[in-house]
Amino acid sequence: MICFSFLISLAILVVNGVMSMPHAFTARQAVNETIRLNVPNSPTTGRQIIDAAFQYPNEFSKRMIQNLQDISGAYPIIRAGGSTQNRAIWVQNQTEAIIETIAPGADQPSALTIGPAWLQSFHQFPNGTQYIYGLSFQDGSAGLDQVLQEAVPAFQSLGDSLYAYEIGNEVDGFPGGRRSANWTVQDYATQWKQYAATVDEKLRPLSDGQEFEPLFQGGAFEAPRHLNNLSYFTVQTAEESGIASTGKVKTMADHDYMGSNCADNTVPAELGANLLNHFRMTSLMYYHDFLSNYSVAQGIPYVIGETNSISCQGEAGISDVFGAALWSIDYILYVATLKVSRMYFHQGTPYRYSAWQPIKINDTDAQPKALYYGNLFTSTALAGGNKQVDILVNGTSFTAYAIYDAANATDGSTVDASQLDSIVLVNLNMFNSTQPASERPYITVTLPDAASDAEVRRLTAPGVEVKDGISWAGRNLTQDGFIVGQEIVERVANGQVSIGAGEALLISV
C-alpha cells in the first residue's frame, strides 16, 4: 500500500450538527459554462493505492495536527530537516534545545547548535506521529563523526516514531561550497553509502534484536529538470550510482516548487500564473512522473520530499491566500495519479507558505493560514486511506478527479474491487473579492448517475486573493485552531452541480 503524507483526509458524518441542504444552487449567478463528466466505474489499471496520511508542539500546533487526524484517521509524517540540517551541530553538553544565529528579518538561522533537549520536542506531538530526522552531511571523518553524534541520540529518543533518516539536504548545491567544485552525483553516492553503512552499523546493536528495516531517505535533491543525464543530481543518477543496491534505502526523494522568491530569481511569481494554472503544475510534475516510475521499477518508493507553493519560504499575496488552498488540492490529487507515494509540504515558524503560524511573531498572533483549508479538504477526500485517484478533466483552469475506494483491492492493478467514492471539482479561474459577488462566473457540471443524489461540500471564499472569510462546507477555523460552525451539506439536484470561479467541490457519492 502507498501512503500519501501530510495533506491527509477526514470523514465527516452527516449526523448531528450537520445542515443538509437539498439544493444550494438556485440563487447563484447564471451559468457561464457547462461540462458533462464521464466517470469510469473503476480506476485506471495499475493506479497506485494511497493511504490517508499525505510536514508539525505547542498546544496550538498539536490541535492543528489532531484536526487532520480526526478527519482522516492518520497523522502526517513530519520531516524535521531542510537547509538548517546542513548547518546544525550537535553539542552533547548543551543544555538549551537550540542556539541559533539569525539575522533580524531572516527566515532561517545562518548557524545553529542543538543538544539533547532538542529531542524532547519530538515527544510533544500526538502519539502515532512519525518523523524523518534530517542529519547533516559534513565532509571528512569529523563530518561522519558529527552525523553519528546526531543519529544515535535521535534513534534512542524517538524509538518507533523514527520513520527514516535523511543525510543532507539538497546536496546538489554542495559543489563549490560544502564540497569541491568537481564533486559529482557519483561522489555523492559513494559518500552517502559510507555514511549510511556507518550509521546502520552503529544503530543495529541498539535495536534490541528487532528486525532492522531500511532506515534512510536518499536523494533530497532540488527540483529535477534533467533526465537520463549522469552529469546531474537526480534520483535516477543516484540510484544508478549504487544507492539502490545497498538495501538501506526506504524511499528516494526529490523537491519541487511552483516558482521562486529566492534572491537570485529574476522571474517574479504570480498567483494566477504560478499557482492557479494546472498546466504549470503538470509541466513540472512531468519530471517526477518519469523519476517515480524509474525508482519504483528499482523497488524503491519515490516521494516529493519537500514542496510548497513558492520556494524560499513563500511569497506574501501568493502563498498565504485562498488561491494557495485551491492550488494544493489540485496539486495533491494530480500527484496521487502518479507513482509518487508521499508529499511533504515544507513549513517553518515565520514562513509565508506555512499552513499555520505556530507562535506569535512580531505583531502577528499564532493562527491558521489559508493553506490549511486545503488540508481540510484533501483530508476529507482521502479519509480512511485505500484510495485511488484518476483525473477526469485536465484543463488549465478547471480540473476534475474521481476518487475510488480500494479497500477491497489488493494492489494497484486490482481495479474491479474499487468503487467510486467521490468526485472533486477544482475551479482555478481567478475571482477577486473586489469584484461584485453577483458577477462571479459559474460552471455547471453534469454528473454520472452514481452521483445523482450525492452530498456536496464546498470550499469557497470571497476571492482567491483573500486570507480570511474562507469556509469549508460552511465551517471555518477560529484563531486558536478549532473548527466551528454548522456544517452545510448541499445536494446534487437534477444530476448537476454549479461551481464558481475560485471554488472547489467535494461530491461524495
N, C-alpha and C positions, 0 to 999 in steps of 0.2 A: 504494500500500500504506500502511496506517496502522500506526503504531508505538505500543505501549503501553510507557511509560517507567517505569523504576525497578524494580518488582517483576517481575523477569524470569523466565526459565524454564530448566530444565535437563533433560537427558535422561540418565538413569542406565541403563546397560546391565546386563541381568541376566546377568552373567558371573561371573568370579572375585570372591570376596568378597561375594557376594550369597546370602543364605539363602532358598531357595524353600520356602514352607510350603503344602502342598496345601489346608489349611483351618485357619483360626485362630479359628473362632468357637465351637467346640463347648464350650469351658469358660466361656463368657460367661454373664452373667445372663439369665434368661428374658426373652423378647421382650415389650415393652410396647405396641408398635405395629407395624403392617405397612403398607408402601407399595409400590405397583406403579408402576414407571416406564414411560411410553410415550415412546420416544426416536425422533424423526424420522430418516430416513436421511440427510437433508441439512438444513443450517441454513435459517432463515427468509430468504426472498428479500430482498435488499438489506442483509443483515447485513454490517457492515464486516469487513475482514480486518486482523488485528492482528499485529504483529511481536513478537519475544521481549523487546525492551527496554521494560519497563512501569514520590532525591537521594543522592559520599563522598570528610596522607597519611602517615601513619606506616605502618610495615610491617603493623601490625595492620589498619588500615583498608584498605590495599591488598589484604590477604588476604580481607577480607570482601567486597570488590568482585569479586575474582578468583573466589571461590567461586561467585558468581552467574553470572559469565561462563562458567565451566567447565561449569556446568549448562545454561545457556540458549543459549549461543553469542552473546550480545550484552552489551555493557556498558551500564549506565544512563547517561542524560544527567544531569549534575549541574547543578543550579541554584544558583549562588553568589549568593545575594541574600536578600531578606526585609526585615524592618524596619531592619536595620543598613545596607542600601544607601542608605536615605534619609538616614542620618546621616554616611555616610562622606565624608571629604575627602581628595582626592589631594594629596600633597606630594611633588613630584618629587625633592627632595634629601634626603628622609627615608631613612636607612639601615636602620632597622627595618622589617620587613614590616608590622606593625600596632602602633599605640599606642592603647590603649583606656582609657577612663574607665568603670569598672564598680564599682558599689557592692557591699559584701560580701553574698553570698547572692543577688545578682541573676542572672537567666538571660542577660541581654544587656547590652552596654555602652550607656551613655547618649550617648557620643560616641566617635568613633574617626577616626584618620588612617591612611592606607595609602600605601605607597611602592612603588617598582619591585620590591623584594624580595618583596612580596606575590604577584606574578605567578609567582615561581619555584615556589610550592607547587602550581600547576596542572600542573607537569611531573613530579610525583612519582607520579601515578596511572598505571595501565597504559596503554600506547599504544592508541589507539582510543576512549578516553574523551572525550566531548564535553561542552561547558559552555554554559549560559546565564549570561551575565555581567550582573549587576544594576548599573545605573547610577543615580546619584542624580537627582533631579528638582527641583533647587533653582530658585528663581524669578529672573527677570530676566536681563540679559546676563551677570552674574557667574555665575549658575547654569548658563547654557548653556555658558559657558567651562569650568566645572568638569566638566560632562558630557564635553566634548571631551578634557579632560586625562585622564579616566578611560578613555574609549573607545579613543583612539589607541594607548596602550601595550598595552592588552589585545589589540587587533587584531594588533599586531606580534608580541606574545609568543605568543599562542595559535594563530595561523595557522588551519589546517584544523580544529583542535579547538574553535574557536568556533562553536557552533551558532546562537546568537542573542544579542542584547542585550535587556534589559528595562529600560525607562525608568521608574523609580519603582515603588514597591511599595504596594499598597492606597491608591492616591491618592484614593479616595472618602472617606478620613478626613482629607484635607488642608483642606477648607473650615473656616475659623475657626482654623486653626493655621498650616500651611505656606503656605496661600493665604487670600485674603479669605473672609469668611463666605458670600458670594454666588457663589463660584466653582462653576461648573456642569460637567456632563459635556461640554457643548458647548465650554466654555472649555478643558477638559482636551484635547479632540480638537484644537482649534486649536493649542495649545501643543505637544502631542505631535508633531503633524505638522511644526511648525517645528524641533523638536529632532531628530527622526528625519531630516529632509531635510538638516540641517546636518551631522550625523554622517555620513550617507551620502555627502555631497559631499566631506567631509574624507577619507574612507577609500578612495574609488574610486581616486585616484592611487596608493594603496599596494597595490593588488590585483594589480599586475604584469600588467595586461591580461586577467586571468582573468574569466570570466563572474561577474557580481556578483548573487547571488541575494538575495531579501528576507532581511533580517537582524534583524528585530525581532519580539519577542513583545509584543503590545499588551494592554491591559487590566490584568490582575493585580489585579482588584477583590476586595473582601471578599465573603463569601457572598451570592449574589444571592437576594433574596426578593421582588422586584417585577418583573413582566414587562409589556411594552407600555406603559411609562410613562417619558416623556422626562425626568422630574424625577430619576430615579435613575441611578446609575452601574452600567451593565451592559454586557456585550459587545454586546448588541443596540443600545443607545443610542449607544455609542461608534462602532459601525460605521455607524449611520445618520447620525452627525455628521461623517462623511467619512473615517474611518480606513481603511475597507475599500477605498476608491478610490485610495489612494496608491501601491499596488503595492510597498510596503515591508514589509508585514506577513507574517510567516512563519506565525505562529499567534496566536490570541487566547486569553486565559486568565481564568478566574475561580478563586477559592479557596473552600474549604469545610472544615468540621469537624463532628463529630457532637455537640459540646457545648462548653462553655466553662469554663475555670479562671481567667478573667481577673478582675481586681479588681472590675469593675463588674457581674459576673454575680450574679444573685440566685437562680438555679435550679441547685443542686448536681448535678453529673453522677454517674451511677451506671453500673456495669459492665453490669448487665442492661438497664437502660432505654435507655442511650445507644449501647452497642456490640453487645450480644448481642440485637439487636432489628432484624430485617431491615426491618420496616415503617418504623422510624425513619430508616434509611438511605435507603430508596427514596423516602420523602416529601421528603427534601432533594434527592435526585437528580432529582426532577420538574423543578426549575428548570434543571438542567444538560441534561436531555433536550431541553427547549424551546430553550435557548440554543445548544446544539451543532447542532441541526437548522437553526436560523436562520443560524449562522455558516457552516456547510458549504454552505448554499444560496448564500451570497455568495462561495464559493470559498476560504474561509479555514478551515483546520483549527482545531478547538476543543480546548483542554486544560484539565484541572483543575490549575492551575499551582502550587498549594500546598495540601496536605491532610495530615491525620493524624487521630488519634482525638479529642482534646480540645484546644481552642485554648489559647494562652498556654503552650505548651511541654509540654502534657500534665498528667495528674494521677496521682500515685502511687496504686497499687492498682487503677488502671483502665488507664492507657496502657502500663504496664510489666509486665503479667501475661499469662498464656497466652490469656485471653479476647480480648486485642487481636490476637493472631495469627489466631484464628478469624475475628474480625470483618474483618480485612484481606483474607482470602481471599474471603469473601462480597462485600465491597465492590468489590474489583478485578474479579471476574468479572461482577458485575452491571453495572458501568460499561462493561465491554467489550461489552455488548449494546447500548449507546447509540452515539451518533455522537461520543463523546469519544475523541480519538486518543491521549491520553497522560495519565498521572497522575504528579505529583511529590510524593513523601512528604517532608515537612519534617522536618529533624532538626538538632540542634546539640550542642555538646560536653556540656553538663550537662542536656540536655532529658530529661524523663520519657518522652516518646514516641519517642525515637530507637531505631533498630533495633540499635544498638550504642553503647557508650561508648568513644570512641577513645583517651582518655588517663586516667590516674589523677586522680581529683578527691576531695580530702579523704582519706577512708579507703577509697574505693571504687576498685578497680583497673579498668583497661580490660577490657571484656568484652562478649560478645554479650548481647543482651536478647531477651526472649520474642518480640517482634515479628519478629525475624529468621527465626524458624521459619516464619512465614507467608510471608516472602520465598522461602525454600527451596521451599515447597510450590508457590507460584504460578510460580516459575521452572521447576519440573519440569513443571507443567501446560501452560505456554506454550512449552516448549522448541522451539527452531528457528524460531519465528515462523510466519507464514502460517496463523494460526488464526482461526476464527470461533466465537463463543460464543452459545449460546441458553440461556434459563432454562427448566427443566422443572418445578420445584416452587418456588412463590413464597410460602412460609409465613412467618409471623412468626418462628418459632424453628427452622425446618428448610427448607433450600433445596437444590436440585439443579440442576446445569448440564451441558449437553452441549458438548464442545469438538470442533470439526471441523478437520481438516487441509485447508487450502485451497491447498496447494502447486500444484495444477494449475488453480486458478481464476484468472481474470484480473482480476476485480473482485468487489465485494460482492454483485452480483446474479447471478453465475455460480455457482449452487449445485450443479449436477449433478456437478461435478468434485470437490466437497468430500466427504470421508469422515469418519465418526465416528472420533475419535482417543481420546477419554477421556470419562469421566463423573466429576463432582465432587459429593460429598455433604458438606454442612456442617450439623452439628447444633449449633445455638446455645443449646440448653437448658442451664440452669445446673446444674453439679455441682461441689461444692466438695471439696477434699481432706480436710476434716473429717468428711465422710460416709463410711460403710463402703463400700469398693470393691464389695462384693457387692450393694449397693443401687443401683448405677449403672444407670439405665434404658437400654434399647437399643431401637432401631428396626430392624426387618428390612425390607430393600428388595428387591423382586423386579426383576431387571434384564432388559433385552431380550435376545433370542437372541444378538445381536452381542457381548455381554459375558458369555456363559455360562461361559467359561473364562478370564476376564480376570485380570490381575495387579492386586493391591490394595496400595496403600501408605497407611499410617495415621499421621495426626498426632494425638498424644494426650499427656495429662499427668494427674497425679493429681487435678487440679481446675482450673477456669477461673481461679482467683484466685492460682495459684502462679507463681513466677518461675523455678523450677528443676524438674528432673525431667521435662523435656519430651523427647519423642522423635519423630523423623520417620523412619518406616519402620525403627524400631529403632535409629537412629543419633542422635547428639547432637553438640553443639559443645563443644570444650574452651574454657577461658577465653581462650586466645590465638587462637581462631577457626578451628581445624581441625575438620573433620567426621570423626568417628571412630565405630568400632563396625561390626559386621557388619550389612549391610542385610537387613531382614526383609521379604520379599515374600510376601504372603498370596495365596490363590487363591479365586476365586469358586467356591462349591460349591452344586450344585443350583439354579443361577441366582439365588442370593440372597447378600446381604451384610448384616451387622449393624453398626450404628454407635452408639456410646454417646453419652450426653449430654456435650457439650463435646468433640467429636471432629470430625475431617474426614477423608474418604477420597478418594484419587485412584485411579480404576479405569481402567486402561489396556487398551483393547480390542485 
